[in-house]
Amino acid sequence: MYDTSLVLGGKEFTSRLIVGTGKYASMEVMREAHEAAGAEIITVAVRRVSLPSGESILDYIDTKRYTLLPNTAGCYTADEAIRTCYLAREAGLGDLVKLEVIGDQRTLFPDVMGLLEATRTLAREGFIVMPYTNDDPVMARKLQDAGAACVMPLGAPIGSGLGIRNPYNIKIILESVTVPVIVDAGVGTASDAAIAMELGCDGVLMNTAIAGAQDAVAMARAMKLAVEAGRLAYRAGRIGKKLYATASSPLEGLPDWTS
Amino acid sequence: MKISVNGKPMEVEPGLTVEGLLTRLDVKREYTAVAVNRDVVRKADYGTVKLSEGDKVEIVRPMGGG
Protein backbone atom coordinates (compact mmCIF):
# COMPACT_ATOMS: atom_id res chain seq x y z
CA MET A 1 0.00 0.00 0.00
CA TYR A 2 1.45 3.33 -1.11
CA ASP A 3 2.25 5.67 1.76
CA THR A 4 3.21 9.31 1.92
CA SER A 5 6.38 10.57 3.58
CA LEU A 6 6.70 12.18 6.98
CA VAL A 7 7.40 15.83 6.17
CA LEU A 8 9.13 18.06 8.70
CA GLY A 9 9.94 21.59 7.64
CA GLY A 10 10.01 20.59 3.99
CA LYS A 11 12.27 17.57 4.59
CA GLU A 12 10.85 14.17 3.70
CA PHE A 13 11.37 11.00 5.71
CA THR A 14 10.27 7.46 4.94
CA SER A 15 10.76 6.07 8.43
CA ARG A 16 8.25 7.13 11.06
CA LEU A 17 10.32 5.94 13.99
CA ILE A 18 12.67 8.46 15.59
CA VAL A 19 15.17 7.06 18.09
CA GLY A 20 17.63 8.37 20.65
CA THR A 21 21.23 7.87 21.69
CA GLY A 22 20.95 7.82 25.49
CA LYS A 23 21.41 5.01 28.02
CA TYR A 24 22.74 2.34 25.65
CA ALA A 25 24.90 -0.41 27.13
CA SER A 26 27.59 0.42 24.57
CA MET A 27 28.13 2.52 21.47
CA GLU A 28 28.24 -0.65 19.34
CA VAL A 29 24.82 -1.75 20.62
CA MET A 30 23.49 1.74 19.90
CA ARG A 31 24.75 1.65 16.33
CA GLU A 32 23.18 -1.77 15.73
CA ALA A 33 19.90 -0.64 17.30
CA HIS A 34 19.74 2.40 15.01
CA GLU A 35 20.22 0.09 12.06
CA ALA A 36 17.55 -2.36 13.27
CA ALA A 37 15.07 0.47 13.92
CA GLY A 38 15.42 1.62 10.32
CA ALA A 39 15.43 5.16 11.71
CA GLU A 40 16.38 8.20 9.66
CA ILE A 41 16.28 10.77 12.47
CA ILE A 42 18.34 10.36 15.62
CA THR A 43 18.11 12.54 18.72
CA VAL A 44 21.16 13.74 20.62
CA ALA A 45 21.64 15.92 23.70
CA VAL A 46 23.97 18.93 23.77
CA ARG A 47 26.37 18.85 26.71
CA ARG A 48 29.71 20.16 27.90
CA VAL A 49 32.66 18.35 26.33
CA SER A 50 34.77 16.41 28.77
CA LEU A 51 38.28 17.81 28.85
CA PRO A 52 40.52 16.57 27.41
CA SER A 53 37.99 15.68 24.72
CA GLY A 54 38.01 12.03 23.78
CA GLU A 55 35.66 9.78 21.86
CA SER A 56 32.56 11.36 20.34
CA ILE A 57 29.13 9.79 20.03
CA LEU A 58 29.26 10.90 16.40
CA ASP A 59 32.02 8.35 15.79
CA TYR A 60 29.12 5.89 15.96
CA ILE A 61 26.51 7.76 13.90
CA ASP A 62 26.91 8.12 10.15
CA THR A 63 25.90 11.75 9.76
CA LYS A 64 25.63 11.38 5.99
CA ARG A 65 22.95 8.79 6.45
CA TYR A 66 21.08 9.97 9.53
CA THR A 67 19.55 13.36 10.28
CA LEU A 68 20.56 14.53 13.73
CA LEU A 69 17.90 15.95 16.01
CA PRO A 70 19.50 17.86 18.90
CA ASN A 71 17.26 18.20 21.94
CA THR A 72 17.03 20.77 24.70
CA ALA A 73 16.58 18.20 27.46
CA GLY A 74 17.41 19.60 30.87
CA CYS A 75 16.33 23.14 29.98
CA TYR A 76 13.86 24.65 32.41
CA THR A 77 13.32 28.04 30.76
CA ALA A 78 12.63 29.24 27.22
CA ASP A 79 15.87 31.22 27.35
CA GLU A 80 18.01 28.16 28.14
CA ALA A 81 16.27 26.13 25.44
CA ILE A 82 16.71 28.86 22.82
CA ARG A 83 20.42 29.25 23.64
CA THR A 84 20.88 25.48 23.44
CA CYS A 85 19.34 25.47 19.96
CA TYR A 86 21.69 28.22 18.82
CA LEU A 87 24.62 26.21 20.17
CA ALA A 88 23.40 23.11 18.36
CA ARG A 89 23.08 25.00 15.09
CA GLU A 90 26.52 26.55 15.47
CA ALA A 91 27.92 23.09 16.25
CA GLY A 92 26.73 22.03 12.80
CA LEU A 93 23.85 19.85 13.96
CA GLY A 94 21.37 21.46 11.57
CA ASP A 95 18.19 23.40 12.18
CA LEU A 96 15.87 20.57 13.20
CA VAL A 97 15.40 20.75 16.98
CA LYS A 98 13.52 18.70 19.53
CA LEU A 99 12.36 21.43 21.83
CA GLU A 100 11.93 20.58 25.49
CA VAL A 101 11.20 23.12 28.19
CA ILE A 102 10.80 21.11 31.35
CA GLY A 103 8.51 22.31 34.12
CA ASP A 104 8.99 19.71 36.82
CA GLN A 105 11.93 17.53 37.76
CA ARG A 106 9.99 14.53 39.03
CA THR A 107 7.54 14.13 36.16
CA LEU A 108 9.57 15.91 33.44
CA PHE A 109 6.28 17.33 32.24
CA PRO A 110 6.70 20.30 29.91
CA ASP A 111 6.34 23.92 30.95
CA VAL A 112 3.94 24.79 28.16
CA MET A 113 4.19 28.56 28.67
CA GLY A 114 7.97 28.47 28.17
CA LEU A 115 7.55 25.94 25.36
CA LEU A 116 5.20 28.19 23.45
CA GLU A 117 7.50 31.20 23.86
CA ALA A 118 10.57 29.24 22.73
CA THR A 119 8.68 27.74 19.78
CA ARG A 120 7.64 31.16 18.56
CA THR A 121 11.18 32.58 18.82
CA LEU A 122 12.95 29.61 17.26
CA ALA A 123 10.48 29.27 14.38
CA ARG A 124 11.01 32.94 13.60
CA GLU A 125 14.79 32.32 13.63
CA GLY A 126 14.45 29.63 10.99
CA PHE A 127 14.58 26.51 13.12
CA ILE A 128 12.39 23.52 12.34
CA VAL A 129 10.83 23.21 15.76
CA MET A 130 9.57 19.88 17.08
CA PRO A 131 8.12 20.63 20.52
CA TYR A 132 7.70 17.97 23.19
CA THR A 133 4.36 18.85 24.75
CA ASN A 134 1.65 17.40 26.95
CA ASP A 135 -1.39 15.63 25.49
CA ASP A 136 -3.45 18.82 25.41
CA PRO A 137 -5.20 19.57 22.10
CA VAL A 138 -5.49 23.30 22.89
CA MET A 139 -1.74 23.60 23.48
CA ALA A 140 -1.06 21.55 20.34
CA ARG A 141 -2.98 24.07 18.27
CA LYS A 142 -1.21 27.00 19.92
CA LEU A 143 2.17 25.43 19.15
CA GLN A 144 1.15 24.95 15.54
CA ASP A 145 0.07 28.58 15.34
CA ALA A 146 3.43 29.59 16.87
CA GLY A 147 5.22 27.94 13.95
CA ALA A 148 5.97 24.40 15.16
CA ALA A 149 6.81 21.98 12.34
CA CYS A 150 4.98 19.21 14.21
CA VAL A 151 3.66 18.59 17.69
CA MET A 152 5.02 15.84 19.91
CA PRO A 153 2.59 15.01 22.71
CA LEU A 154 3.77 12.64 25.40
CA GLY A 155 2.09 9.25 25.71
CA ALA A 156 3.21 9.07 29.35
CA PRO A 157 6.11 10.56 31.37
CA ILE A 158 9.58 10.34 29.78
CA GLY A 159 11.20 6.99 30.47
CA SER A 160 8.12 5.62 32.26
CA GLY A 161 7.17 2.95 29.73
CA LEU A 162 3.51 3.40 30.70
CA GLY A 163 2.29 3.54 27.09
CA ILE A 164 -0.35 5.82 25.60
CA ARG A 165 -2.27 6.89 28.73
CA ASN A 166 -4.83 9.05 26.99
CA PRO A 167 -5.46 7.83 23.46
CA TYR A 168 -8.60 9.97 23.26
CA ASN A 169 -6.64 13.17 23.74
CA ILE A 170 -4.11 12.05 21.11
CA LYS A 171 -7.06 11.45 18.79
CA ILE A 172 -8.41 14.96 19.47
CA ILE A 173 -4.94 16.45 18.88
CA LEU A 174 -4.90 14.69 15.50
CA GLU A 175 -8.17 16.43 14.65
CA SER A 176 -6.98 19.79 16.02
CA VAL A 177 -3.81 20.34 14.00
CA THR A 178 -2.65 19.95 10.42
CA VAL A 179 1.07 19.55 11.21
CA PRO A 180 2.38 16.01 11.87
CA VAL A 181 1.69 14.53 15.31
CA ILE A 182 4.51 12.44 16.75
CA VAL A 183 4.11 10.67 20.08
CA ASP A 184 7.19 11.44 22.12
CA ALA A 185 7.82 9.69 25.42
CA GLY A 186 6.02 6.99 27.36
CA VAL A 187 6.35 4.08 24.94
CA GLY A 188 7.31 0.88 26.78
CA THR A 189 6.92 -1.87 24.24
CA ALA A 190 5.94 -2.58 20.64
CA SER A 191 2.17 -2.51 21.18
CA ASP A 192 2.40 1.03 22.57
CA ALA A 193 4.06 2.20 19.36
CA ALA A 194 1.48 0.32 17.28
CA ILE A 195 -1.37 1.96 19.21
CA ALA A 196 0.07 5.43 18.57
CA MET A 197 0.25 4.71 14.85
CA GLU A 198 -3.19 3.06 14.74
CA LEU A 199 -4.64 6.24 16.21
CA GLY A 200 -3.32 8.02 13.14
CA CYS A 201 -0.13 9.57 14.50
CA ASP A 202 2.51 10.44 11.94
CA GLY A 203 5.39 9.02 13.94
CA VAL A 204 6.76 7.89 17.27
CA LEU A 205 9.89 9.06 19.07
CA MET A 206 11.47 6.88 21.72
CA ASN A 207 14.72 6.26 23.51
CA THR A 208 14.46 4.34 26.77
CA ALA A 209 12.08 1.66 25.45
CA ILE A 210 14.83 0.54 23.07
CA ALA A 211 18.02 1.46 24.92
CA GLY A 212 16.78 0.03 28.22
CA ALA A 213 15.45 -3.27 26.81
CA GLN A 214 17.40 -6.40 27.69
CA ASP A 215 18.13 -6.87 23.99
CA ALA A 216 18.10 -3.35 22.59
CA VAL A 217 18.72 -4.43 19.01
CA ALA A 218 15.81 -6.90 19.04
CA MET A 219 13.54 -4.25 20.60
CA ALA A 220 14.58 -1.76 17.94
CA ARG A 221 13.44 -4.20 15.27
CA ALA A 222 10.20 -4.87 17.19
CA MET A 223 9.54 -1.12 17.26
CA LYS A 224 10.22 -0.78 13.54
CA LEU A 225 7.70 -3.54 12.80
CA ALA A 226 5.17 -2.11 15.28
CA VAL A 227 5.33 1.37 13.77
CA GLU A 228 4.93 -0.07 10.28
CA ALA A 229 2.11 -2.41 11.35
CA GLY A 230 0.29 0.36 13.21
CA ARG A 231 0.62 2.73 10.28
CA LEU A 232 -0.62 0.12 7.83
CA ALA A 233 -3.58 -0.79 10.07
CA TYR A 234 -4.51 2.88 10.35
CA ARG A 235 -4.42 3.33 6.60
CA ALA A 236 -6.24 0.04 6.02
CA GLY A 237 -9.17 1.30 8.11
CA ARG A 238 -10.10 -0.86 11.04
CA ILE A 239 -13.57 -2.31 11.65
CA GLY A 240 -15.89 -0.66 14.13
CA LYS A 241 -16.14 -1.96 17.68
CA LYS A 242 -19.34 -3.76 18.71
CA LEU A 243 -20.46 -5.25 21.98
CA TYR A 244 -21.87 -8.49 20.56
CA ALA A 245 -20.66 -11.10 18.11
CA THR A 246 -21.21 -11.09 14.39
CA ALA A 247 -20.74 -14.52 12.84
CA SER A 248 -17.92 -14.81 10.31
CA SER A 249 -19.37 -17.97 8.71
CA PRO A 250 -22.67 -18.08 6.81
CA LEU A 251 -25.75 -19.04 8.84
CA GLU A 252 -27.35 -20.71 5.79
CA GLY A 253 -26.43 -24.17 4.63
CA LEU A 254 -25.81 -25.74 8.04
CA PRO A 255 -26.31 -29.55 7.99
CA ASP A 256 -29.28 -30.86 9.93
CA TRP A 257 -28.01 -33.03 12.79
CA THR A 258 -31.39 -33.56 14.47
CA SER A 259 -32.35 -37.22 14.86
CA MET B 1 43.74 35.99 34.30
CA LYS B 2 41.05 33.69 35.60
CA ILE B 3 38.23 32.37 33.45
CA SER B 4 35.87 29.44 33.83
CA VAL B 5 35.66 26.68 31.26
CA ASN B 6 32.74 24.28 31.51
CA GLY B 7 32.32 25.25 35.13
CA LYS B 8 35.97 24.75 36.08
CA PRO B 9 38.33 27.62 36.93
CA MET B 10 41.29 28.07 34.61
CA GLU B 11 44.26 30.41 34.56
CA VAL B 12 45.05 31.72 31.07
CA GLU B 13 47.15 34.49 29.58
CA PRO B 14 45.39 37.82 28.91
CA GLY B 15 44.25 38.32 25.35
CA LEU B 16 43.71 34.63 24.67
CA THR B 17 41.22 34.09 21.85
CA VAL B 18 38.56 31.39 21.69
CA GLU B 19 40.65 29.76 18.97
CA GLY B 20 43.68 29.85 21.27
CA LEU B 21 41.71 28.29 24.12
CA LEU B 22 40.36 25.46 21.95
CA THR B 23 43.86 24.73 20.63
CA ARG B 24 45.29 24.77 24.13
CA LEU B 25 42.60 22.34 25.35
CA ASP B 26 42.97 20.22 22.20
CA VAL B 27 39.22 20.34 21.52
CA LYS B 28 38.01 18.87 18.23
CA ARG B 29 36.30 21.57 16.17
CA GLU B 30 33.84 19.29 14.39
CA TYR B 31 30.34 19.32 15.92
CA THR B 32 31.53 21.57 18.71
CA ALA B 33 30.09 24.92 19.74
CA VAL B 34 31.25 27.60 22.14
CA ALA B 35 29.40 30.16 24.22
CA VAL B 36 31.06 32.97 26.15
CA ASN B 37 28.97 34.52 28.92
CA ARG B 38 25.78 32.90 27.54
CA ASP B 39 26.27 34.09 23.97
CA VAL B 40 27.12 31.70 21.16
CA VAL B 41 30.40 32.48 19.40
CA ARG B 42 30.29 31.84 15.66
CA LYS B 43 33.04 29.60 14.32
CA ALA B 44 34.20 32.39 12.01
CA ASP B 45 34.82 34.60 15.04
CA TYR B 46 36.93 32.13 17.08
CA GLY B 47 40.15 33.86 16.03
CA THR B 48 39.04 37.38 16.87
CA VAL B 49 36.97 36.98 20.06
CA LYS B 50 39.33 37.66 22.98
CA LEU B 51 38.55 36.34 26.42
CA SER B 52 38.47 38.62 29.47
CA GLU B 53 38.95 38.14 33.19
CA GLY B 54 35.98 36.29 34.70
CA ASP B 55 34.55 35.08 31.39
CA LYS B 56 32.43 31.97 31.53
CA VAL B 57 33.16 29.72 28.58
CA GLU B 58 30.98 26.77 27.65
CA ILE B 59 32.24 24.24 25.11
CA VAL B 60 29.60 21.73 24.05
CA ARG B 61 29.04 18.92 21.63
CA PRO B 62 26.45 16.18 21.03
CA MET B 63 26.12 13.49 23.68
CA GLY B 64 23.78 10.54 24.14
CA GLY B 65 20.21 11.57 24.82
CA GLY B 66 16.64 11.00 23.83
Interface residues (C-beta under 8 A of the other chain):
Chain A: G20 T21 G22 K23 Y24 M30 T43 V44 A45 V46 R47 R48 V49 L51 P52 S53 S56 I57 L58 L68 P70 N71 A73 R83 Y86 L87 A88 E90 A91 G92 L93 I158 L205 M206 N207 T208 A211
Chain B: V5 N6 G7 K8 L25 D26 V27 K28 E30 Y31 T32 A33 V34 A35 R38 V40 V41 R42 K43 E58 I59 V60 R61 P62 M63 G64 G65 G66
